[in-house]
Each structure stands twice: as C-alpha cells, then as structure tokens.
Amino acid sequence: MGVQIDHAGPVTVLTLDRPEARNAVDAPTAVRLAAAIEEFGADDDARVLIVTGGGGVAFCAGADLKGIDALMSHPRTVDAGPMGFAALDPRKPAIAAIDGYCFAGGMELAVWCDFRIAGEQSEFGALNRRWGVPFFDGGTYRLPTAVGMGNALWLMETGIRITARRAQEIGLVQEVVPPGEALSRALTLAKEMAAYPQTSLRADRNAVLSSSGRTLPQGLAAEAEICRPAVDQDDMRQRLAEFARGSRPASPRLAD
C-alpha cells in the first residue's frame, strides 16, 4: 500500500512501506500520505505523529523518479504537494524517526517534521542533484530554516552525502541514537509530549512556525495572538494547581 498507519495510544506512527524502492514516494503513495496526514490532524485523540520508513534500510530515498510525471499531476499535487505533504500542516507535533538513507525528497519530508531523531548509520544528501531534479516539496524553504542558508546551499548545490553526526552538527538532526533505535526513541519522546497539556504545546508550536520570516514585532504579535489564549485553558490551570501542591513531573532526558 505504500503507507502503513499504526496507533500507540495518542501517538500515530506513519510508516513509508516501499522497501523495494527504499521508500521512495510514487504518486499512489503521495495520495495516501496526504490522506494519512489529514486523518491524523482531524483525529482529536491523536496528539503526536511519527513518520518513519519500513524495511530497515531507508527512511525515504525521495521521490520515485521513475514516475516523476505522475507525481506532478496526481489528485493531491496542487493542494498537498507532489510527494503528498509539503502544503499540509496537521497543527500538531510531528517527529521524523530516521534509520538509514534520507535523501532528496526524503530530506524534505524529514524537515517537514518538527524535529528529527536519526540512527547513527543514517546518511543524508541532496542526491537529486545528480539527475537535475529540483526540490519541489518545500525543501528550498524548510531546509534553510532548519540548518541555515549556507548549510542548505552547501547540501543542495554539491549533492554531498553526510553522516548522521554531521547532520546533527548542522542542526538537521536533533538526536543521534544507535542503529535501529530511532523509532523507539521517537516513541518515548512522543508519549512524553502527548502527556503534556496540549493547548499550550500546540500554541507554542504554531507560533514558532507562524513567525518564520517575520520581523520581531510581527513575531511577537503572532505569539500574543496564538499563545496567550492558552493561559486560560483548563489543562494548564490543572497543571498549575498540581505545581502548587508540589508536583514536579520528570522531563525527558537526552538519549545517551
């Protein structure tokens, strides 16, 4: 089917399932991916999304270049993006759990997610450069936001392959874990995140994303509009009452 969806309580795990193609996204997979993201966004019980790749070799090798014309013309190309995600925002956290190859459009999918956990054997690169294929699923916007202009242009223009550790150094990856453990680490963090009061978490997330590219006054205005109403929500008031009674929940720790 190309996309597998599993639920672990409030956590939704979306697995690209084309291991024979290193999880490259073809047109049918793109359509299913868009539908899965929208389903997650509409599900009130779903709080955190994890995107990963099946088969143990690749997260996503990018767009399936054997079907490039179909990717540019399927039913969701315009409203979601050729690979089925670029123009969508579920307005909830999304984590990329990367074990293996993360190339080209796979990097675009990774930076579509809020942050990235990678197995130490993983590799990243704009390998589409070799074939003259441009980024067309948000990479030219999101990659510089994640790693800075110089690093983004370095990756895009040279097509260089980098390790997970190098990706972490430039901000593309937030945590590096032993091979095969990216998904389990992402699940641990996702469950912690899902247990937090959601109104303020989503407000902070959406304010950060809304402020990208704005001036400081514009960013502060967006923060005030999005985040301040969260102060009046019952879930935060309940947690503050627990704080006043001495409750101090443990925070997630950085993976060793």
N, C-alpha and C positions, 0 to 999 in steps of 0.2 A: 504493500500500500504506500510505501514511501515515508509515512509519518505514523509513529505509534504514540498513543497518549495513555499515560498511567497516572493514577492518583494516589498520593500518600497523605491522607487527611486533607489539610488545606493546601498542600503542595501538589502542583501539577507538573509532571515530567513529560516533556515533548521530545521524542527521540527520532532523529532522522534515520530512516531504516532502508538505505540503499547501499549496503556494504560492498556489493559487487561493483559499484561506481564510486567508492569512497565517499558515499553520502552526498554526491553532487546532486544538486536540485534540478530536476526537469520540470516541465510545465505541469503535469498532474500533481507532482509533489508540491509545487508552489501553491497551487489552488488549495490543496489540503492543509498546507502550512498556514495560509491566511485564515482558513476556517477554524483551525485549532486555536490560533491566537485570539480570534474574536470570541470563540466559545469560552476560553479562559477569562477574557475580560468581562463577559456577561454573567459569569457564574459567581454569585455572591459568596459562596462557600470557598472559592478558590482564592488564595491570598498571594502565593508566590509561584512563579513559573521558572522551571529549569529547562534549558534547551541543551541537548547533548546529541551525540552521534552513536549509532549502534555498530557493532562488529569489532570494536577494539582497535581499529587501525586509524580511523579518521573521525574528526568532529564533522567537518564538511570541506570538501575539496573545491567548493564554489558552485557556479552554475554549470549545468551539464552542457558543454559546448557543442555536443552532437545535435542538440535540439535548440540552438540559440534563437531561431526564428519563432518557434513555438513559445519560448519564454517571453518574447517581445510582443506576443499577440494573444495570450490566453485570457480568459474572462476576468482575471484579477490584476492584470498587468498595470492598468491605469490607477485603480484605487488602492492597491496594496503594494505594487512593485513587481518587477519581473520575477524575482525569487519568492515573492509572497509575504514580505514582512516590512519593507522599507518605510512605507507610509502609514503603518499601523502602530498604535500605542494603546496597550491594554490598561494603562494608567495604574498599573501595579508593578511591583518589582519583578525583574527577570534576570536570571543568572545563567551564564554560559559555563557548562561543565565540559572542558575540552581534554580529550585524551587522544592524541595522535595529530594527524595533519589538519591544519586550519589555514587554508589557502584562499586567495582571491575573494570570491563572494562569501566564502566561509568566514573570512575576517570581517566582512560587512555584517554578517549575522551575529558574530561574536560581539562587535561593538554596538549593535542594536540593543543587546542586553545591557543591563545596568552595570554589571561588572563580571569579571572572568576568573575562573579557577582552572588551572591547567596542570595536567600531569607533566612531570619533568622531561619526558621523552617527546613532548609535543613540539611541532615546528610550525612556523608562521611565515607567510610570504605572499607577495602580490604576483603569483606565478602567471596570472592572466596577462602580465606584461609581455611574456614570450610570444603570445598569439595575437597581440594587438587589440585585445578586448579591454574596453574601459570598465571602470567601476560604474554600475548603474543601479545599485540598491543602497544608496545613502553613504557609501564609503568616503566620498570626497568631502562630505560634511562631518560625519561622525568620527572618522579616523583622526583628523587633526584635533578634534575636540578631546579625544582620548589620549593622544600621545604628543600633541604639539605639531606646529606646522612643519618644522624641519624634519622631525622623525617621520611624519606622514609622507612628505615628499621623497624622503630617502627610501622608504619602503616602496612607494608607488613607482618611482622613476627607475630604480635599479632592479626591482624584482628580486631583491636579495632574500634568502631564507634565513630565518633567525630561530634560535632556540627559545624554549620557554623562559629560561633565566634571563636572556637578553630582552625578551618581551616584557618581563617583569620590570627590568631596569628602566625601560622607557614608558612604563605606565599602561601598556597594552593588557597586561595580566596583573591581577592583584595578589594572587596566592599561587605558589607552585607546590605541588604535592607529589608523592611517589606515583609511579605509573599505575594506572587503573583505579586511582582513588579520587579522581576529580568529582565524579558523581556523588560518592558518599560524603565528601566534604561539602559539596553544594547542598546536599540534603540536610546535613547538620545545620548549616547556616540558615537555610530556608525555613526549617522548623522553628529556629530561634526567632527569625523575623516574623513568621506567621503568628507567633505568640504575643508579639507586641501590640499595643493599641494601634489600629490600622489607620484611623483618620489622620493623625499627625504624621505617621510614616509616609502615607501617600501624598499628603500635602507637601512635605519637605521634598520628596522625590519630584513631584510635578513642578514645584517652584524652581528647583535646580534646572530641570530641563527647559522650563519656560524662559529662564533668564539667560540662556546661552546666546551670546552675540549681542546682548543688550548693554546699555550703559549702566553704571552703578545705580543712578536714580531710577531707571526703568526696572532694574532687577529688584531693588528694594520695594518698589511699588507692587511688582508682581508677587513678591514674597508676602507682603502685607495682605494682598487680596486673597491669596491662596491659603496661607498658613495660619493667619490669626484667627479665622473662624474655628480652627481645630481646638483652640483653647477652651471653647465652650462645649466640647463633646463629652458625653458621659464616660467613654472609655478612658479618656485622660483623667477626668475627675476621680474615677475609681482608683486608678493607679496612684494618684497623688494622695488619696486617703490612705492607701496601703503604705506609701512612703512615710506619711506622718505617724503611722503605727509602728514604724521601724523596719518595714520590709526592704530588703536590698537584694533583688534578684541578680544572679550571676550574669555576666556579659560573655559573649563568645570570645574565645581566645584564638590568637593567630595559630594556624597549623604549623607544626614543627617541620 
